[in-house]
Amino acid sequence: MQTGMRIVRKENYDPKELNLNETLFSNANGYIGIRGTLEEGVPDGFPTMRGQYLAGAYEIIPMKQAESLCNLVEKKQTMLNICDTQTIRLTIDGEEFMPAKGGNIRAERILDMEAGYTERTTHWKSPSGKEIRVSVKRMAHFMVKELFTIEYSIEALNFSGEAVIDSCHTAQVANFSDSEDPRLADESPCYLKTVEQGFWKGTSYSVTRAENSGMTIAAATDHIVISEGRSDSMVREEGGCLITRLRIPVRKNSTVTVLKYAAFSDSVREKDPKAKVMQVLSDAMHEDISGLYERQKEYLSRFFERSKMMIEGDDELEEAVRFNMYQLLAAAPCDSHSGIAAKGLTGEGYEGHYFWDTEMYIVPFFTLTDPALARNILSFRYATLDKARSNAKLVGHKKGALYPWRTITGVECSGYFPSGTAAYHINGAISYAVNLYYLATGDDGFMKEMGLEMLIETARLWLDTGVYDRKGRFLIHEVTGPDEYTCMVSNNYYTNACAKYNLETAAGLYERFSSEPEVAALAARLSLSDSEIAEMKAAAEHMYLPYDEEYGINPQDDSFLDKPVWDISKTPKEDFPLLLHYHPLHLYRYQVCKQADTVLAHFLFPSLQSKETMEKSFRYYEKITTHDSSLSTCVFSMTASMLGLKEEALSYFGDSAKLDLMNRHENTKDGVHTANMGGCYMAIVNGFAGLRITSAGLSVDPFVPKGLSSYSFPFTYRGRQLKLSAGTDGAELELISGDDLAVTFRGDEYTVTKEKPWTYRQ
């Protein structure tokens, strides 16, 4: 691997590495996602997930419950593998180019994060001794969201002859499945049926439809050949595949290039998806490819200007962090029609579902680097608020909204409610993200148009769920916190802390905006009264937060400390993750955590407990947490930073940052861990740098962990551009643009101006 803005890896065509590289070298732009599969395909028996995806494209499939109890989910949405337009088969004088079968002399893969494309180069020798160098550059365009391009170049090294390219467009393809892993679908049908397909003036096109969701997908491809000699082209349809055959003469020491353009659209975003893809192709092919590359580079230049992180002292770490940030951008939705899936657009893990991860781990990244994209993410939750209200009614609530645990369109897709629908803390994550975005941007328009309504409806759910006990405490029963190895409990500390914050912010912001005409109209529409706001404030004030005097910690829930402790040290390595080897009930009866739960609550809401209590809790849960979830180590890192446990902060951070690039969990082949990438960013910015945004304003408390010499990052706050730099000798906060800013450091307030940064020297 290389440092800087390029990831470079040798390609040895090992089956396991091929599958991993399909993820790491995928192309995505927030709307389309293309797995980094080999254009020519793989030999029989090689594992592959050959996928192309559109954000929010889905089918509805049955999920029959063994016992059909009242209102259990019996249908789910699953992401669609929409088609295959990336297949390109090459023969040289009749010999098939298939380096995975042999003949590979040297090959490598490149992800250029500055230019926004992947490149694969292969020096190959045919059985008869002909040598060629094939270079394939692929790009999902950030500014033309429907466009994907492949620049396929062939250089003849020791011969002259003929290259024949069969460029394919297959409309009906199957989804991936793995019956052994619950994080993947257990069946792999082709969900799309062809409505029409064919050629129009050399352009292949297809229109397909998902029968149950009614969603229509259109795709089209076309080609430009760049060659010294005359090339011939013919088209045909064979076995449902649209094939463009190109015959191109190749000369020794010369290069021929085929530009393949593909465009995609859907019926949710466009009235006529077919017309849209045809127009996108026409426009793209009339623009020189170099112009498309330049616009891609300009877009990324602006993105990294707002976000590029520099880390001195660990080149691999810096590279991993930049890779993570690039993948977050590639997953960011361009509109309110979709959220961010657990795997982004890089694979089919979790069937393309969106979880609480997005709001808790990803929204903070975009809030500080590209607030417009953060607003997009939150606008999806607003667009699905009515479905959240319906979901609340299904589980027995008279008022409020309960956002789904797993979803694509806003409808609950979790069939196992103990660790799914019961995870009411999804509401906590969404309300936390709404308030964080507002605190960081001051976007009154968003709060009045969308944010306040979400806060009120999620707060109403807590009022309808919780009860007061004889001591006057507000309790919340039968819910599941972030730790999915403990389900259906009373007074999960994390959930109660989130509910308290949700109730406080909903009431406080309503009172702040209540005189605004839009908010008065909202209150009338929601039948919201002052007495209900008073109920929210009272419930927040009397929220029960479990505390154990003997241990001096916050128990994860009321019954957690009464259970026996799972002996992690004596559990065979091959039994992790535990969820794949032990029945859920068996896990639920022990003190064992899949991921950070109470520890995350302490990071988010540190004012609720003393530092001593939080540190004791950290040490307690550290011993019983398996980190089977990718969302765990980043939380332990940022909480360790907050508590001043600097060595632990770096140790947990390194594992989090390098999770995908180093394939630490050995499942990156199914797609990247998008939320962990956001958590990695938080571990630096909110952890090492101590950057916190509250109603009191912006505060920082940076340190540099042992093993690193410095780090720096730009960020956006309230319309200002700032840059924080920290080294072993101190730190500095610069104001790049915008008005003067008050910032707090360890209780003292300082004013930062363009002429006078805040500085701290050790």
BELGIFEN-V721806 format. One record per residue. N is the residue number from 1. RES is the residue in one small letter. NEAR is the number of other C-alpha atoms within 12 Angstrom. Layout:
n: <N N>
res: <RES RES>
near: <NEAR NEAR>
This chain:
n: <1 2 3 4 5 6 7 8 9 10 11 12 13 14 15 16 17 18 19 20 21 22 23 24 25 26 27 28 29 30 31 32 33 34 35 36 37 38 39 40 41 42 43 44 45 46 47 48 49 50 51 52 53 54 55 56 57 58 59 60 61 62 63 64 65 66 67 68 69 70 71 72 73 74 75 76 77 78 79 80 81 82 83 84 85 86 87 88 89 90 91 92 93 94 95 96 97 98 99 100 101 102 103 104 105 106 107 108 109 110 111 112 113 114 115 116 117 118 119 120 121 122 123 124 125 126 127 128 129 130 131 132 133 134 135 136 137 138 139 140 141 142 143 144 145 146 147 148 149 150 151 152 153 154 155 156 157 158 159 160 161 162 163 164 165 166 167 168 169 170 171 172 173 174 175 176 177 178 179 180 181 182 183 184 185 186 187 188 189 190 191 192 193 194 195 196 197 198 199 200 201 202 203 204 205 206 207 208 209 210 211 212 213 214 215 216 217 218 219 220 221 222 223 224 225 226 227 228 229 230 231 232 233 234 235 236 237 238 239 240 241 242 243 244 245 246 247 248 249 250 251 252 253 254 255 256 257 258 259 260 261 262 263 264 265 266 267 268 269 270 271 272 273 274 275 276 277 278 279 280 281 282 283 284 285 286 287 288 289 290 291 292 293 294 295 296 297 298 299 300 301 302 303 304 305 306 307 308 309 310 311 312 313 314 315 316 317 318 319 320 321 322 323 324 325 326 327 328 329 330 331 332 333 334 335 336 337 338 339 340 341 342 343 344 345 346 347 348 349 350 351 352 353 354 355 356 357 358 359 360 361 362 363 364 365 366 367 368 369 370 371 372 373 374 375 376 377 378 379 380 381 382 383 384 385 386 387 388 389 390 391 392 393 394 395 396 397 398 399 400 401 402 403 404 405 406 407 408 409 410 411 412 413 414 415 416 417 418 419 420 421 422 423 424 425 426 427 428 429 430 431 432 433 434 435 436 437 438 439 440 441 442 443 444 445 446 447 448 449 450 451 452 453 454 455 456 457 458 459 460 461 462 463 464 465 466 467 468 469 470 471 472 473 474 475 476 477 478 479 480 481 482 483 484 485 486 487 488 489 490 491 492 493 494 495 496 497 498 499 500 501 502 503 504 505 506 507 508 509 510 511 512 513 514 515 516 517 518 519 520 521 522 523 524 525 526 527 528 529 530 531 532 533 534 535 536 537 538 539 540 541 542 543 544 545 546 547 548 549 550 551 552 553 554 555 556 557 558 559 560 561 562 563 564 565 566 567 568 569 570 571 572 573 574 575 576 577 578 579 580 581 582 583 584 585 586 587 588 589 590 591 592 593 594 595 596 597 598 599 600 601 602 603 604 605 606 607 608 609 610 611 612 613 614 615 616 617 618 619 620 621 622 623 624 625 626 627 628 629 630 631 632 633 634 635 636 637 638 639 640 641 642 643 644 645 646 647 648 649 650 651 652 653 654 655 656 657 658 659 660 661 662 663 664 665 666 667 668 669 670 671 672 673 674 675 676 677 678 679 680 681 682 683 684 685 686 687 688 689 690 691 692 693 694 695 696 697 698 699 700 701 702 703 704 705 706 707 708 709 710 711 712 713 714 715 716 717 718 719 720 721 722 723 724 725 726 727 728 729 730 731 732 733 734 735 736 737 738 739 740 741 742 743 744 745 746 747 748 749 750 751 752 753 754 755 756 757 758 759 760 761 762>
res: <m q t g m r i v r k e n y d p k e l n l n e t l f s n a n g y i g i r g t l e e g v p d g f p t m r g q y l a g a y e i i p m k q a e s l c n l v e k k q t m l n i c d t q t i r l t i d g e e f m p a k g g n i r a e r i l d m e a g y t e r t t h w k s p s g k e i r v s v k r m a h f m v k e l f t i e y s i e a l n f s g e a v i d s c h t a q v a n f s d s e d p r l a d e s p c y l k t v e q g f w k g t s y s v t r a e n s g m t i a a a t d h i v i s e g r s d s m v r e e g g c l i t r l r i p v r k n s t v t v l k y a a f s d s v r e k d p k a k v m q v l s d a m h e d i s g l y e r q k e y l s r f f e r s k m m i e g d d e l e e a v r f n m y q l l a a a p c d s h s g i a a k g l t g e g y e g h y f w d t e m y i v p f f t l t d p a l a r n i l s f r y a t l d k a r s n a k l v g h k k g a l y p w r t i t g v e c s g y f p s g t a a y h i n g a i s y a v n l y y l a t g d d g f m k e m g l e m l i e t a r l w l d t g v y d r k g r f l i h e v t g p d e y t c m v s n n y y t n a c a k y n l e t a a g l y e r f s s e p e v a a l a a r l s l s d s e i a e m k a a a e h m y l p y d e e y g i n p q d d s f l d k p v w d i s k t p k e d f p l l l h y h p l h l y r y q v c k q a d t v l a h f l f p s l q s k e t m e k s f r y y e k i t t h d s s l s t c v f s m t a s m l g l k e e a l s y f g d s a k l d l m n r h e n t k d g v h t a n m g g c y m a i v n g f a g l r i t s a g l s v d p f v p k g l s s y s f p f t y r g r q l k l s a g t d g a e l e l i s g d d l a v t f r g d e y t v t k e k p w t y r q>
near: <23 20 24 26 33 27 36 27 29 25 31 25 33 21 24 23 30 35 36 37 47 42 44 47 50 54 50 48 39 42 43 48 55 53 47 46 44 46 39 29 31 28 19 11 11 20 26 32 41 44 44 47 49 54 50 47 46 42 37 29 26 18 23 17 18 11 13 13 14 11 20 27 33 24 23 35 36 49 51 50 44 50 47 43 49 47 36 38 31 35 31 36 26 18 25 27 38 29 37 31 23 22 26 29 24 25 28 29 37 34 41 35 42 30 32 43 40 43 40 38 34 35 32 34 30 29 20 15 18 32 33 42 37 43 32 38 39 43 49 47 43 39 29 32 37 44 45 52 46 40 36 39 35 43 35 33 23 21 25 24 28 31 39 30 41 36 41 39 45 41 45 35 28 27 35 36 30 21 13 13 21 21 28 29 30 20 21 23 21 28 35 37 30 27 22 23 31 30 25 17 17 24 36 40 44 43 38 37 34 32 19 19 27 20 34 38 52 49 53 48 50 45 40 35 31 24 26 15 20 16 24 20 24 23 28 24 23 17 12 21 28 37 36 39 31 36 30 36 31 35 25 21 17 24 29 38 34 38 36 42 46 50 53 50 44 37 29 25 27 19 16 20 29 35 24 30 37 34 27 32 36 25 22 33 28 17 17 16 30 17 17 32 32 22 24 31 26 21 24 30 21 19 34 28 24 30 35 34 36 34 30 25 19 24 25 28 37 37 35 40 46 38 46 42 41 47 43 46 41 43 53 48 39 34 27 30 32 40 47 54 47 46 48 56 54 52 54 51 37 38 46 47 43 45 44 40 40 47 43 45 41 51 48 49 49 43 41 43 42 36 38 27 32 43 43 32 44 50 33 39 48 37 28 30 33 26 26 38 35 25 35 34 21 25 29 19 23 20 29 35 42 49 52 45 44 41 45 41 42 35 37 42 38 38 31 28 28 27 32 34 39 40 40 49 48 43 49 47 44 49 47 45 43 49 44 44 44 38 32 38 35 26 26 24 17 28 38 31 25 33 43 43 44 47 48 50 46 50 48 43 41 48 36 30 34 35 26 23 15 8 11 15 21 33 37 43 30 29 37 36 49 46 47 41 41 41 40 34 34 31 40 42 45 45 48 51 47 46 51 43 43 45 43 36 39 41 36 25 34 36 25 17 26 25 15 19 13 22 30 24 18 27 26 15 12 20 20 29 21 18 12 26 30 23 29 40 32 25 37 37 26 27 38 36 35 34 28 21 13 11 20 21 31 43 39 48 39 28 27 37 27 14 19 16 22 26 17 24 15 11 17 12 13 11 16 22 30 30 30 19 19 17 12 22 18 19 28 30 24 26 33 40 39 38 34 45 46 49 47 41 42 41 39 38 31 25 16 29 26 19 24 19 28 37 30 28 39 41 26 27 36 32 23 32 39 33 37 30 34 42 47 42 42 45 51 51 45 49 46 39 38 40 32 27 27 30 24 30 39 35 27 36 41 39 35 44 46 37 40 39 40 30 27 23 26 23 32 36 40 44 47 50 51 50 45 45 51 47 47 49 50 46 47 52 44 39 39 47 39 35 37 36 32 27 19 14 25 35 32 37 35 41 40 35 37 20 21 28 22 31 35 34 38 33 40 36 41 31 26 29 32 35 37 42 39 37 30 22 17 23 31 33 40 34 32 26 23 17 19 24 30 26 33 26 26 16 13 14 17 23 23 31 23 20 15 17 25 33 28 23 14 13>
